C-alpha cells in the first residue's frame, strides 16, 4: 500500500498504479448467463449516512449490499448494509471507523468486517484497517461480525489487532489476526506477526490457517460453504499486500495449496471464490518486482490453474473482485488510476457503463461483487455532484430476467 493514495481508491486499488504489459483472455465458461454481448442493467443508487462517499463491496443472494458510507465532512466512515436503498449504520466498537470491505455471500444475516475500538495502538502500529479508512486514528482495530445488526468482536491470536473479510452460511468467518510475536520481517510501523484465522462456527471458536513453509505470515480473504478458504502467504511487511502476498493460497481439508502467480513478484491476492471453488483476484504483472504495484485480474480454477483476465482496450491494470456460481466475474479495469467497473463473461470484458439502461448519472468506477442472480454491488461517481455513490445493479431484459426487480430493490420493506 502506498500512503500517497487517497483512502477511497485504496479500497479498490491497494496501491499506486503503473504501466504494464498485455494480458491473455481466459478460457470460455460453459455456465455463464446472458448473451455474448452481456446483460443490461437497471442501476439503483443507494443512500448515504450523510457524506459524499459510499461504496458497495459485497452483495448476497438476498440482494443486500454491504460496504461503507461516510458521514458529513468525510472524516469517518461506518460499515453499512443496504437491504433496500436506505442505509443501515452498523456502528463501531467505540472507535471512529468501521467497514465491510470484502465479498461475503451468506444469507443468514452474518456480516464480516472491521471496526476500530476506543483503545490506542500500544506499539504505534498502523495495522491493516488504517489503509481503508479516511485517516490514521491511532486506535486498535478488530475483525468483527454483525449478527443481524449486533456487533461482535472476534478474538486475536494474542495481539491487539484483527481483520475479518468473509462469512459463510455455516457461521464460519475468515480474516487475519495478530499474535504476540514481534516479527523481524515487519516494516514501517507494523511490529507483530499476523496469521490467517477461521472463526466459528461457535462464537468462541478460532483456528489458525498457517502460511506456506518458509513464510512467517498469512491472511484469509474468502470462504465458501464447502469450507474452502483463500488468502495469502508471505512476510509481514506493512500488513497490507506487497511482500505479505508473496503467494496466493487455498486452505482445504487441513492442507494448503499454492495457487501460483502471473509471473510477477508479490501482490498475489485472491479476493473471492464461488461455491465451486473458482477463485478470482489480482496479481502483479509478469516481471514486475514487489516494489511496484501493477495488478492484473485473474481467474483460478482447479482444471486450468491461474489465468489472466482481459482488460478494456487501452487499459493497463485491473482487479477481479467478485465471482458468482455462473462464473460471472466483476471488478475494475483501469488506465493508470482511471478505472471502470467491469463484468467478465464468456471470454469477454464488458464495460458496465455501456450496459446500464437507466439509473446511471455518472461513471461506474468499481464493481465490487456479484450475486448468483447476477445483481452487482459497487460504486459510481455522480457527474452532477461529484459524489461517490454505492449502487445495486439489477439485470434487465434477456439474460437478466433471473435477477428481476422486487419491492426490496425499490427500497421497500426495510
Helices and strands as residue ranges (DSSP letters): H 7-13, E 40-45, E 54-59, E 65-70, E 77-82, E 87-89, E 94-99, E 110-120, G 128-132, E 139-147, E 150-153, E 158-167, E 173-182, E 192-199, E 206-209, E 217-223, E 229-234, G 242-245, E 247-252, E 255-260, E 269-273, E 279-284, E 295-301, E 305-308, E 317-323, E 329-335, E 338-345, E 348-351, G 352-355, E 356-358, E 362-370, E 376-382, E 388-396, G 401-403
